[in-house]
Every structure is written in C-alpha cells, then in structure tokens.
C-alpha cells in the first residue's frame, strides 16, 4: 500500500470513530421512559386494542342482522 492509501484508511477510520462517538452521545441524550411513562403507554395500547375489538364486535353484529 502506498502512503495515500494509508492516509485514506486513517481518515476513514477517524470518520467512523467520530460517527460512532456522535451516535453514542445521541443515545445518551435521549431520556429513557420513566416507569410512569411506560405504564401509560402500555395502558394506552390496551385501551386502543379494546376499542378496536369493540368496533369489530359492533361490525360483526350489524353484519349478522
């Protein structure tokens, strides 16, 4: 390998390390859900599922008449 190829590899390696560092910083900046937030999201999903189920039942009942 000649000198320019080593320079390119070195630059690429530095670039990749910087991108990795930036990604880790972004992940650390994102605040994790609190237990309360997780609970609210879980309950909200349950409610949406119950609503969807009720709509299906209403639709099924109206089709069987």
Residue pairs with C-beta under 8 A, 6 or more apart in sequence:
33 41
